[in-house]
Amino acid sequence: MTVSTRQWGKRAAAVAGMAAAVVLTGCSSGSGTGSLSESGLHDKVRTAAKEGTHCPLDYDLDKAASAAHVPGPARPVSASVSLPEDADDGAVLRTAQATDVECDYRVGPEAVSVETLAAQKGTASNLLAPLIQRNAQMSTTQLRTYLALVHKAPTGTPVATPSGNVALVRLPGAGGDSVALMLSCGTGQDSQQTKLTTGQVNDLADHLASQAHW
């Protein structure tokens, strides 16, 4: 498994028909006891990324898959880290002062991507909107409706897209909506559709979210 830094702003720009409208809606500020933070995520993955040997976050996908009744085994494939200081001027991550980590796996025949994002400005779910739209193949109207459902859901509760292959969980961050985990299934380079049910995708996201710590 390799870890690399990436230009998330460029990738998002390529798929972000909606990014300018929603990506920085809302502000994150303040702090909370025991909450996850952008600064904490940034410090953890910046060091881990330099090692280049493993996913910077300690997700146990085998354990989560077993709990979600998803047949395995889980095998790590790659990991990418996007830091705000590495983003282009004016790019979303730099503007939002956000850190993003993507860890990709194979779980049995399934391609599974776990994206964790924490931001100092804006809401994490909105910052992930272009990727949600791409991975779930949603229209702009569908995306707006979906994000409204995400924002209404309690923190820690996964919300699946209508396609059933993507689920987003708002994590307890130091600012309310500043940290999120996005799980995407069947979105690998082979473009295979997932054979997991919406319930399995939701459960997998739920169990991974419970493991998030830094």
Secondary structure, DSSP 4 states (H G I P E B T S, - for coil): -EEEE--HHHHHHHH-SSHHHHTT-S------TT-B-HHHHHHHHHHHHHH-SS-SS---HHHHHHHTT----EEEEEEEEE-GGGSPTT-HHHHHTEEEEEEEEEETTEEEEEEEEEESSS-HHHHTHHHHHHHHT--HHHHHHHHHHHHHSPTT--EE-TTSSEEEEEEEETTEEEEEEEEEES-STT-PPP-S-HHHHHHHHHHHHHH---
